[in-house]
């Protein structure tokens, strides 16, 4: 589940379409989350949806629109959950589009931990700081649907602290929120160097 519905005000350009490694942020996240255990992919768009959907470089069947995107990221999560085939998913991987600097290896490790431990939530951490993407077990879908839009998915995370498995990683991308041109430039220069 790639969350790309926001306005991207600070970036002054839709983050889903920002170029990264010959692709876009959104298409890169679709690529790195390809895994035998990932059966359904959703890219949730909202602000400027028609213009963005034409340029996304992802399978149009993956793209859904959140008409209430102004209500925040949780509304996009809720929109996507409502499109999932009932009872056919074990969980969902949440990938904010402004956290694209992750690898398929990290996604694979998170999925392995999620499967082997039976945890409710799996999160990566970099130098002790939790980041993205996060995996939520399907038993939490109703709580995500009922959570406060003001608090967001954190409400569900806080309610299940004892059921979280944290996966340490040396990938700084899990905590890098690429929200503005300066942060993006620094992150890409750091990767190039």
Z-matrix of the N, CA and C atoms (Angstrom, degrees):
N
C 1 1.446
C 2 1.532 1 108.18
N 3 1.322 2 116.03 1 108.43
C 4 1.465 3 121.10 2 -178.38
C 5 1.517 4 108.32 3 -102.87
N 6 1.315 5 115.37 4 118.77
C 7 1.463 6 121.47 5 -175.14
C 8 1.519 7 109.32 6 -92.08
N 9 1.338 8 116.53 7 110.50
C 10 1.464 9 121.44 8 -174.84
C 11 1.519 10 110.76 9 -138.45
N 12 1.345 11 116.60 10 36.53
C 13 1.464 12 119.51 11 -172.92
C 14 1.522 13 114.16 12 -96.36
N 15 1.325 14 117.79 13 -10.00
C 16 1.463 15 119.96 14 -174.19
C 17 1.518 16 114.16 15 -71.44
N 18 1.322 17 114.01 16 172.77
C 19 1.464 18 121.43 17 -175.81
C 20 1.526 19 114.33 18 -79.64
N 21 1.321 20 117.13 19 -19.96
C 22 1.474 21 122.05 20 -178.09
C 23 1.523 22 111.24 21 57.82
N 24 1.331 23 115.75 22 40.73
C 25 1.472 24 120.28 23 -176.79
C 26 1.522 25 113.08 24 -58.44
N 27 1.342 26 116.69 25 -47.54
C 28 1.472 27 119.29 26 -176.51
C 29 1.526 28 112.00 27 -69.24
N 30 1.348 29 116.21 28 -28.72
C 31 1.463 30 119.50 29 -179.41
C 32 1.535 31 110.80 30 -81.13
N 33 1.325 32 117.64 31 -21.03
C 34 1.474 33 123.10 32 -177.63
C 35 1.522 34 113.22 33 62.88
N 36 1.320 35 116.61 34 18.56
C 37 1.458 36 122.24 35 179.71
C 38 1.521 37 106.51 36 -163.03
N 39 1.328 38 119.46 37 143.14
C 40 1.469 39 119.66 38 -178.29
C 41 1.528 40 111.76 39 -58.88
N 42 1.331 41 116.55 40 122.16
C 43 1.464 42 120.19 41 -177.06
C 44 1.527 43 111.89 42 -62.04
N 45 1.320 44 117.13 43 -32.81
C 46 1.468 45 120.28 44 -179.54
C 47 1.520 46 111.57 45 -58.16
N 48 1.347 47 116.79 46 -28.71
C 49 1.461 48 121.27 47 -174.89
C 50 1.522 49 113.96 48 -99.81
N 51 1.316 50 117.95 49 0.18
C 52 1.463 51 119.73 50 -178.70
C 53 1.528 52 110.02 51 -62.94
N 54 1.328 53 117.58 52 138.87
C 55 1.460 54 120.18 53 -177.39
C 56 1.525 55 111.88 54 -72.41
N 57 1.336 56 114.43 55 138.84
C 58 1.458 57 120.46 56 176.18
C 59 1.527 58 108.87 57 -154.40
N 60 1.317 59 116.78 58 118.71
C 61 1.468 60 123.45 59 177.51
C 62 1.523 61 112.95 60 49.59
N 63 1.334 62 116.02 61 48.69
C 64 1.454 63 121.15 62 176.91
C 65 1.512 64 114.23 63 75.47
N 66 1.308 65 115.96 64 12.78
C 67 1.458 66 121.00 65 -177.55
C 68 1.525 67 108.19 66 -140.02
N 69 1.328 68 116.99 67 -157.78
C 70 1.465 69 121.85 68 173.91
C 71 1.524 70 107.59 69 -118.16
N 72 1.330 71 115.95 70 164.77
C 73 1.462 72 119.59 71 176.87
C 74 1.527 73 110.50 72 -52.86
N 75 1.342 74 116.42 73 -48.40
C 76 1.470 75 120.10 74 -176.59
C 77 1.526 76 111.20 75 -64.31
N 78 1.317 77 117.10 76 -46.46
C 79 1.466 78 120.32 77 -178.96
C 80 1.526 79 111.18 78 -65.01
N 81 1.330 80 116.89 79 -36.67
C 82 1.464 81 120.73 80 176.71
C 83 1.527 82 110.20 81 -61.59
N 84 1.325 83 117.57 82 -44.71
C 85 1.469 84 120.26 83 179.83
C 86 1.524 85 111.42 84 -65.90
N 87 1.319 86 117.49 85 -36.71
C 88 1.472 87 119.60 86 174.52
C 89 1.526 88 109.16 87 -59.95
N 90 1.323 89 115.97 88 -43.01
C 91 1.472 90 120.59 89 -178.04
C 92 1.525 91 111.72 90 -66.01
N 93 1.332 92 118.18 91 -47.71
C 94 1.471 93 119.48 92 -175.34
C 95 1.528 94 112.49 93 -72.39
N 96 1.321 95 117.86 94 -17.16
C 97 1.464 96 119.45 95 178.15
C 98 1.530 97 112.25 96 -95.58
N 99 1.339 98 117.52 97 4.64
C 100 1.469 99 119.17 98 172.81
C 101 1.528 100 107.60 99 -66.38
N 102 1.315 101 115.72 100 126.11
C 103 1.461 102 121.13 101 -176.17
C 104 1.524 103 106.46 102 -162.16
N 105 1.327 104 118.07 103 147.51
C 106 1.466 105 118.95 104 -179.79
C 107 1.533 106 113.93 105 -55.51
N 108 1.321 107 117.18 106 -26.29
C 109 1.466 108 120.63 107 -179.34
C 110 1.533 109 112.67 108 -87.02
N 111 1.318 110 118.10 109 -6.80
C 112 1.468 111 120.91 110 178.89
C 113 1.525 112 108.18 111 -96.67
N 114 1.330 113 115.22 112 108.57
C 115 1.458 114 119.75 113 -176.01
C 116 1.515 115 114.72 114 -102.29
N 117 1.332 116 116.45 115 -19.72
C 118 1.466 117 120.95 116 -177.56
C 119 1.524 118 107.18 117 -133.25
N 120 1.320 119 116.98 118 132.37
C 121 1.465 120 121.28 119 177.13
C 122 1.519 121 108.56 120 -120.05
N 123 1.326 122 115.85 121 135.47
C 124 1.454 123 122.35 122 176.06
C 125 1.523 124 108.99 123 -129.77
N 126 1.331 125 115.66 124 131.19
C 127 1.469 126 121.57 125 171.09
C 128 1.520 127 104.69 126 -114.64
N 129 1.331 128 116.29 127 112.53
C 130 1.460 129 120.55 128 -174.67
C 131 1.522 130 108.82 129 -95.21
N 132 1.332 131 115.31 130 119.81
C 133 1.459 132 120.80 131 177.74
C 134 1.526 133 108.93 132 -115.82
N 135 1.320 134 116.50 133 163.91
C 136 1.460 135 120.14 134 -178.36
C 137 1.516 136 111.79 135 -152.57
N 138 1.334 137 116.41 136 -78.98
C 139 1.467 138 120.42 137 179.15
C 140 1.533 139 108.92 138 -61.80
N 141 1.303 140 116.45 139 134.72
C 142 1.478 141 122.26 140 179.30
C 143 1.528 142 112.10 141 53.52
N 144 1.327 143 116.15 142 38.75
C 145 1.467 144 121.45 143 -171.67
C 146 1.528 145 113.64 144 -56.54
N 147 1.330 146 117.60 145 -46.17
C 148 1.462 147 118.15 146 -174.69
C 149 1.527 148 111.35 147 -66.36
N 150 1.319 149 117.33 148 -42.22
C 151 1.462 150 120.60 149 179.58
C 152 1.527 151 110.77 150 -65.37
N 153 1.338 152 116.37 151 -39.90
C 154 1.464 153 120.39 152 -178.20
C 155 1.521 154 110.95 153 -70.29
N 156 1.330 155 117.55 154 -43.76
C 157 1.468 156 120.02 155 -174.69
C 158 1.525 157 111.56 156 -61.38
N 159 1.331 158 117.14 157 -29.62
C 160 1.467 159 120.50 158 179.35
C 161 1.528 160 112.66 159 -69.57
N 162 1.341 161 116.98 160 -22.35
C 163 1.468 162 120.34 161 -172.97
C 164 1.527 163 113.75 162 -116.90
N 165 1.317 164 118.27 163 6.87
C 166 1.464 165 121.25 164 -170.65
C 167 1.527 166 115.34 165 -66.02
N 168 1.320 167 118.60 166 -28.12
C 169 1.469 168 122.49 167 -176.42
C 170 1.523 169 112.19 168 64.77
N 171 1.344 170 117.08 169 31.73
C 172 1.461 171 120.88 170 174.79
C 173 1.528 172 108.48 171 -129.56
N 174 1.316 173 116.14 172 162.04
C 175 1.458 174 122.01 173 178.48
C 176 1.533 175 109.15 174 -55.73
N 177 1.333 176 118.58 175 122.43
C 178 1.468 177 120.80 176 -179.02
C 179 1.533 178 113.32 177 -57.28
N 180 1.341 179 117.09 178 -24.33
C 181 1.462 180 119.94 179 178.05
C 182 1.518 181 112.72 180 -68.76
N 183 1.334 182 117.02 181 -17.99
C 184 1.462 183 121.18 182 179.17
C 185 1.533 184 111.83 183 -81.69
N 186 1.329 185 116.62 184 -21.06
C 187 1.464 186 121.59 185 -167.90
C 188 1.527 187 111.30 186 -88.22
N 189 1.329 188 115.35 187 128.08
C 190 1.465 189 120.76 188 173.28
C 191 1.517 190 108.24 189 -128.76
N 192 1.311 191 115.16 190 153.76
C 193 1.460 192 119.88 191 -177.99
C 194 1.516 193 110.43 192 -107.79
N 195 1.326 194 115.56 193 133.53
C 196 1.461 195 122.22 194 173.60
C 197 1.523 196 107.30 195 -97.49
N 198 1.345 197 117.87 196 103.28
C 199 1.461 198 119.27 197 -178.14
C 200 1.528 199 112.61 198 -68.04
N 201 1.343 200 116.90 199 -18.21
C 202 1.468 201 120.51 200 179.55
C 203 1.513 202 112.40 201 -106.50
N 204 1.343 203 116.79 202 34.58
C 205 1.462 204 121.63 203 -174.45
C 206 1.528 205 113.03 204 -56.11
N 207 1.343 206 117.07 205 -27.05
C 208 1.479 207 120.01 206 -178.39
C 209 1.519 208 111.80 207 -63.00
N 210 1.347 209 116.82 208 -18.18
C 211 1.466 210 120.62 209 -177.93
C 212 1.523 211 112.43 210 -80.19
N 213 1.321 212 117.56 211 -1.64
C 214 1.456 213 120.74 212 173.38
C 215 1.511 214 114.79 213 106.52
N 216 1.363 215 115.69 214 174.94
C 217 1.460 216 121.40 215 -174.28
C 218 1.536 217 114.10 216 -58.57
N 219 1.327 218 117.57 217 -35.99
C 220 1.460 219 118.48 218 -178.90
C 221 1.525 220 110.94 219 -62.25
N 222 1.320 221 117.41 220 -33.22
C 223 1.464 222 119.15 221 178.71
C 224 1.533 223 110.68 222 -64.32
N 225 1.329 224 116.85 223 -31.18
C 226 1.471 225 120.10 224 176.56
C 227 1.524 226 110.79 225 -72.07
N 228 1.321 227 116.56 226 -40.09
C 229 1.469 228 120.37 227 176.25
C 230 1.529 229 109.17 228 -59.77
N 231 1.323 230 115.74 229 -45.94
C 232 1.470 231 120.35 230 -179.00
C 233 1.523 232 111.33 231 -63.43
N 234 1.331 233 116.84 232 -42.30
C 235 1.465 234 121.04 233 177.54
C 236 1.523 235 110.42 234 -58.62
N 237 1.318 236 116.49 235 -44.96
C 238 1.466 237 120.41 236 -178.38
C 239 1.526 238 111.67 237 -68.40
N 240 1.328 239 117.89 238 -42.38
C 241 1.470 240 120.12 239 179.06
C 242 1.524 241 110.19 240 -57.21
N 243 1.320 242 116.44 241 -40.26
C 244 1.476 243 120.15 242 -178.25
C 245 1.532 244 112.52 243 -65.86
N 246 1.333 245 117.99 244 -15.85
C 247 1.472 246 120.38 245 179.48
C 248 1.528 247 112.46 246 -96.46
N 249 1.328 248 117.46 247 -3.95
C 250 1.462 249 119.57 248 -177.25
C 251 1.524 250 110.53 249 -75.70
N 252 1.339 251 117.02 250 145.86
C 253 1.462 252 119.41 251 176.82
C 254 1.529 253 109.60 252 -63.22
N 255 1.328 254 119.10 253 123.15
C 256 1.472 255 121.45 254 -175.21
C 257 1.528 256 112.02 255 -55.97
N 258 1.334 257 114.55 256 129.51
C 259 1.455 258 120.77 257 175.20
C 260 1.511 259 116.04 258 71.37
N 261 1.321 260 118.07 259 7.01
C 262 1.471 261 119.84 260 -175.02
C 263 1.526 262 114.18 261 -105.98
N 264 1.333 263 117.72 262 0.86
C 265 1.459 264 119.01 263 178.42
C 266 1.524 265 109.54 264 -121.30
N 267 1.328 266 115.87 265 144.30
C 268 1.461 267 121.54 266 177.56
C 269 1.526 268 111.47 267 -87.41
N 270 1.325 269 115.76 268 -20.47
C 271 1.448 270 120.23 269 -177.45
C 272 1.506 271 110.22 270 179.31
N 273 1.336 272 115.49 271 -177.06
C 274 1.464 273 119.89 272 178.66
C 275 1.513 274 110.28 273 -138.45
N 276 1.307 275 114.45 274 143.16
C 277 1.468 276 121.49 275 176.14
C 278 1.520 277 107.16 276 -100.14
N 279 1.323 278 116.30 277 118.18
C 280 1.464 279 121.09 278 179.17
C 281 1.517 280 110.01 279 -93.59
N 282 1.318 281 115.58 280 120.61
C 283 1.464 282 122.03 281 -179.82
C 284 1.525 283 109.60 282 -123.19
N 285 1.330 284 118.77 283 98.92
C 286 1.463 285 118.42 284 172.31
C 287 1.526 286 109.46 285 -63.09
N 288 1.327 287 117.17 286 136.71
C 289 1.460 288 120.56 287 -174.81
C 290 1.524 289 112.01 288 -65.75
N 291 1.350 290 117.58 289 -19.82
C 292 1.463 291 119.49 290 179.46
C 293 1.541 292 112.20 291 -88.03
N 294 1.336 293 117.03 292 12.01
C 295 1.469 294 122.77 293 172.14
C 296 1.543 295 109.08 294 -123.80
N 297 1.345 296 117.73 295 60.67
C 298 1.475 297 119.21 296 -173.35
C 299 1.527 298 114.92 297 -83.68
N 300 1.328 299 118.21 298 -11.61
C 301 1.463 300 119.88 299 -170.46
C 302 1.522 301 111.73 300 -85.22
N 303 1.342 302 115.20 301 61.25
C 304 1.460 303 121.07 302 177.65
C 305 1.524 304 108.26 303 -125.85
N 306 1.327 305 115.49 304 162.34
C 307 1.462 306 120.00 305 -176.06
C 308 1.526 307 111.56 306 -111.58
N 309 1.331 308 117.08 307 159.66
C 310 1.463 309 120.36 308 173.92
C 311 1.529 310 111.70 309 -61.20
N 312 1.344 311 116.39 310 -31.35
C 313 1.467 312 120.08 311 179.14
C 314 1.528 313 110.97 312 -63.76
N 315 1.325 314 116.66 313 -41.50
C 316 1.470 315 119.79 314 177.69
C 317 1.528 316 110.28 315 -63.97
N 318 1.318 317 116.79 316 -45.20
C 319 1.471 318 120.49 317 178.98
C 320 1.528 319 109.57 318 -58.72
N 321 1.316 320 116.99 319 -43.80
C 322 1.460 321 121.22 320 178.70
C 323 1.520 322 112.28 321 -61.29
N 324 1.335 323 117.05 322 -42.38
C 325 1.476 324 120.54 323 178.48
C 326 1.522 325 110.79 324 -63.50
N 327 1.338 326 117.21 325 -43.06
C 328 1.472 327 120.13 326 178.93
C 329 1.528 328 110.67 327 -61.28
N 330 1.331 329 116.36 328 -43.49
C 331 1.469 330 120.36 329 179.78
C 332 1.525 331 110.31 330 -64.33
N 333 1.334 332 117.42 331 -43.02
C 334 1.465 333 120.49 332 178.83
C 335 1.526 334 111.47 333 -59.82
N 336 1.326 335 116.58 334 -44.36
C 337 1.468 336 120.57 335 179.40
C 338 1.523 337 110.12 336 -65.73
N 339 1.311 338 116.71 337 -43.29
C 340 1.468 339 121.94 338 178.64
C 341 1.529 340 109.83 339 -58.07
N 342 1.328 341 117.28 340 -45.99
C 343 1.465 342 121.36 341 -178.92
C 344 1.524 343 112.34 342 -69.55
N 345 1.328 344 117.14 343 -43.17
C 346 1.470 345 120.11 344 -172.35
C 347 1.522 346 113.51 345 -77.98
N 348 1.338 347 117.59 346 -26.96
C 349 1.467 348 119.40 347 -176.33
C 350 1.525 349 113.33 348 -97.41
N 351 1.329 350 117.40 349 -21.67
C 352 1.464 351 119.36 350 -175.35
C 353 1.522 352 112.76 351 71.56
N 354 1.344 353 116.59 352 16.60
C 355 1.461 354 120.71 353 -178.68
C 356 1.530 355 110.79 354 -63.30
N 357 1.340 356 115.25 355 159.44
C 358 1.469 357 120.10 356 177.00
C 359 1.522 358 110.95 357 -78.94
N 360 1.338 359 115.97 358 -34.15
C 361 1.469 360 121.35 359 -176.46
C 362 1.527 361 108.41 360 -141.53
N 363 1.317 362 116.60 361 135.41
C 364 1.470 363 121.76 362 173.21
C 365 1.525 364 107.72 363 -118.89
N 366 1.325 365 115.42 364 130.66
C 367 1.467 366 121.64 365 -177.90
C 368 1.521 367 109.88 366 -132.02
N 369 1.331 368 117.91 367 143.02
C 370 1.458 369 119.05 368 171.65
C 371 1.526 370 109.88 369 -84.81
N 372 1.326 371 115.57 370 157.06
C 373 1.467 372 118.61 371 172.71
C 374 1.523 373 109.17 372 -139.30
N 375 1.318 374 113.89 373 142.88
C 376 1.460 375 121.60 374 178.76
C 377 1.520 376 107.49 375 -120.57
N 378 1.333 377 115.97 376 117.43
C 379 1.480 378 121.72 377 -178.26
C 380 1.525 379 111.33 378 51.02
N 381 1.333 380 115.53 379 42.07
C 382 1.465 381 121.07 380 175.34
C 383 1.519 382 115.17 381 84.82
N 384 1.330 383 117.44 382 -3.79
C 385 1.465 384 120.50 383 -179.98
C 386 1.528 385 109.44 384 -103.54
N 387 1.327 386 115.95 385 124.51
C 388 1.461 387 120.88 386 179.85
C 389 1.522 388 111.37 387 -69.77
N 390 1.339 389 115.14 388 148.83
C 391 1.463 390 118.82 389 -177.73
C 392 1.514 391 112.93 390 -145.87
N 393 1.333 392 114.94 391 -150.93
C 394 1.469 393 123.16 392 -176.66
C 395 1.529 394 108.78 393 -125.37
N 396 1.324 395 116.90 394 153.67
C 397 1.469 396 128.78 395 7.87
C 398 1.528 397 112.19 396 -83.67
N 399 1.306 398 115.72 397 160.17
C 400 1.463 399 122.51 398 176.93
C 401 1.521 400 108.59 399 -115.84
N 402 1.321 401 115.87 400 144.28
C 403 1.462 402 120.46 401 175.35
C 404 1.528 403 108.61 402 -109.87
N 405 1.319 404 116.07 403 128.34
C 406 1.458 405 122.70 404 177.24
C 407 1.529 406 108.83 405 -113.08
N 408 1.326 407 117.05 406 132.49
C 409 1.466 408 120.61 407 177.65
C 410 1.529 409 109.38 408 -70.43
N 411 1.320 410 115.92 409 151.13
C 412 1.471 411 121.24 410 -176.83
C 413 1.525 412 113.03 411 -61.01
N 414 1.341 413 117.24 412 -23.30
C 415 1.473 414 120.04 413 177.22
C 416 1.530 415 111.76 414 -64.76
N 417 1.336 416 116.80 415 -13.03
C 418 1.472 417 120.99 416 179.80
C 419 1.527 418 112.58 417 -97.62
N 420 1.331 419 118.21 418 -2.06
C 421 1.463 420 120.04 419 -177.40
C 422 1.527 421 111.71 420 -56.17
N 423 1.326 422 116.96 421 -45.28
C 424 1.468 423 119.11 422 -178.35
C 425 1.523 424 111.05 423 -61.93
N 426 1.327 425 116.54 424 -39.73
C 427 1.473 426 119.54 425 177.81
C 428 1.522 427 110.98 426 -64.99
N 429 1.325 428 116.70 427 -38.79
C 430 1.469 429 119.36 428 176.57
C 431 1.530 430 110.63 429 -64.62
N 432 1.322 431 116.43 430 -38.48
C 433 1.470 432 120.27 431 178.80
C 434 1.525 433 111.82 432 -67.95
N 435 1.340 434 116.37 433 -29.33
C 436 1.467 435 120.71 434 -177.40
C 437 1.523 436 113.87 435 -95.97
N 438 1.333 437 118.15 436 -6.54
C 439 1.466 438 121.57 437 -174.89
C 440 1.521 439 110.99 438 -66.43
N 441 1.326 440 114.76 439 157.95
C 442 1.459 441 121.57 440 178.54
C 443 1.525 442 110.18 441 -71.20
N 444 1.320 443 116.19 442 130.96
C 445 1.465 444 120.00 443 178.47
C 446 1.527 445 110.89 444 -62.24
N 447 1.331 446 117.36 445 -29.27
C 448 1.466 447 120.76 446 179.93
C 449 1.519 448 112.35 447 -70.44
N 450 1.333 449 116.51 448 -34.40
C 451 1.462 450 120.62 449 -177.56
C 452 1.522 451 110.69 450 -90.61
N 453 1.312 452 116.90 451 -38.46
C 454 1.455 453 121.85 452 177.91
C 455 1.522 454 112.86 453 82.94
N 456 1.327 455 115.19 454 -161.53
C 457 1.467 456 121.71 455 -177.26
C 458 1.527 457 111.71 456 -64.31
N 459 1.335 458 116.83 457 -19.35
C 460 1.472 459 119.84 458 177.19
C 461 1.524 460 111.00 459 -57.31
N 462 1.337 461 116.81 460 -31.46
C 463 1.462 462 120.62 461 179.67
C 464 1.536 463 110.16 462 -57.96
N 465 1.321 464 116.23 463 -41.54
C 466 1.467 465 121.03 464 -179.76
C 467 1.530 466 109.74 465 -72.85
N 468 1.323 467 117.08 466 -39.02
C 469 1.465 468 120.88 467 177.39
C 470 1.526 469 109.65 468 -60.45
N 471 1.331 470 117.44 469 -47.59
C 472 1.464 471 121.29 470 -179.25
C 473 1.532 472 111.44 471 -61.72
N 474 1.316 473 117.00 472 -35.14
C 475 1.467 474 120.98 473 -177.54
C 476 1.527 475 112.63 474 -74.75
N 477 1.318 476 117.40 475 -12.45
C 478 1.470 477 120.80 476 -175.19
C 479 1.526 478 112.33 477 -128.07
N 480 1.333 479 116.83 478 34.88
C 481 1.471 480 121.06 479 -177.20
C 482 1.523 481 112.85 480 -53.20
N 483 1.334 482 117.35 481 -39.23
C 484 1.465 483 120.15 482 -176.00
C 485 1.529 484 112.33 483 -76.53
N 486 1.334 485 117.04 484 -8.37
C 487 1.468 486 120.68 485 -178.08
C 488 1.526 487 112.49 486 -110.59
N 489 1.345 488 115.57 487 15.38
C 490 1.469 489 121.10 488 -179.85
C 491 1.521 490 109.20 489 -96.47
N 492 1.327 491 115.99 490 136.51
C 493 1.459 492 120.92 491 169.06
C 494 1.525 493 106.88 492 -111.86
N 495 1.334 494 115.42 493 125.54
C 496 1.459 495 121.23 494 179.98
C 497 1.524 496 108.49 495 -99.16
N 498 1.324 497 115.94 496 129.96
C 499 1.463 498 122.37 497 -177.47
C 500 1.533 499 108.37 498 -109.11
N 501 1.346 500 117.51 499 105.83
C 502 1.463 501 119.54 500 179.57
C 503 1.533 502 110.80 501 -65.59
N 504 1.318 503 115.30 502 143.78
C 505 1.462 504 120.79 503 178.16
C 506 1.523 505 109.25 504 -145.09
N 507 1.334 506 115.84 505 156.01
C 508 1.465 507 119.27 506 173.68
C 509 1.523 508 110.60 507 -96.44
N 510 1.342 509 117.24 508 10.80
C 511 1.469 510 121.44 509 177.50
C 512 1.535 511 109.80 510 -86.41
N 513 1.327 512 114.59 511 104.84
C 514 1.464 513 119.51 512 -179.17
C 515 1.528 514 111.90 513 -62.77
N 516 1.336 515 116.96 514 -22.88
C 517 1.463 516 121.27 515 -178.48
C 518 1.513 517 114.13 516 -55.84
N 519 1.330 518 117.76 517 -22.80
C 520 1.473 519 119.06 518 -178.91
C 521 1.524 520 111.88 519 -67.05
N 522 1.335 521 117.01 520 -22.14
C 523 1.467 522 120.14 521 -179.53
C 524 1.529 523 112.69 522 -113.21
N 525 1.328 524 117.64 523 -0.19
C 526 1.465 525 120.31 524 -178.81
C 527 1.525 526 110.19 525 -87.19
N 528 1.306 527 115.96 526 111.52
C 529 1.460 528 122.70 527 178.68
C 530 1.529 529 107.30 528 -96.41
N 531 1.338 530 116.66 529 102.63
C 532 1.462 531 121.20 530 -174.32
C 533 1.532 532 109.82 531 -86.99
N 534 1.322 533 114.58 532 80.52
C 535 1.466 534 121.53 533 -172.39
C 536 1.517 535 115.09 534 -100.14
N 537 1.325 536 117.12 535 -15.25
C 538 1.466 537 119.16 536 -176.64
C 539 1.524 538 109.00 537 -143.90
N 540 1.331 539 116.77 538 161.31
C 541 1.469 540 119.91 539 -174.82
C 542 1.527 541 114.08 540 -58.35
N 543 1.342 542 117.87 541 -36.58
C 544 1.465 543 120.77 542 -178.23
C 545 1.532 544 110.82 543 -66.21
N 546 1.351 545 116.50 544 -45.57
C 547 1.466 546 120.30 545 179.73
C 548 1.520 547 110.09 546 -63.73
N 549 1.311 548 116.89 547 -41.09
C 550 1.461 549 121.48 548 178.99
C 551 1.529 550 110.36 549 -61.81
N 552 1.317 551 116.56 550 -47.12
C 553 1.472 552 121.51 551 -178.41
C 554 1.530 553 110.05 552 -60.30
N 555 1.343 554 117.60 553 -46.38
C 556 1.462 555 121.50 554 179.62
C 557 1.522 556 110.90 555 -60.76
N 558 1.343 557 116.62 556 -44.67
C 559 1.463 558 120.52 557 -176.96
C 560 1.523 559 110.95 558 -65.10
N 561 1.318 560 117.56 559 -42.72
C 562 1.465 561 120.58 560 -178.56
C 563 1.531 562 111.02 561 -70.00
N 564 1.346 563 116.87 562 -36.06
C 565 1.466 564 120.11 563 176.85
C 566 1.522 565 110.43 564 -66.24
N 567 1.333 566 115.71 565 -38.91
C 568 1.454 567 120.74 566 179.52
C 569 1.530 568 110.20 567 -64.38
N 570 1.322 569 117.32 568 -39.95
C 571 1.463 570 120.79 569 178.53
C 572 1.524 571 111.28 570 -67.51
N 573 1.338 572 115.85 571 -38.03
C 574 1.461 573 120.28 572 -178.34
C 575 1.527 574 110.17 573 -69.59
N 576 1.355 575 115.12 574 -33.31
C 577 1.453 576 119.57 575 -177.13
C 578 1.493 577 111.25 576 -80.73
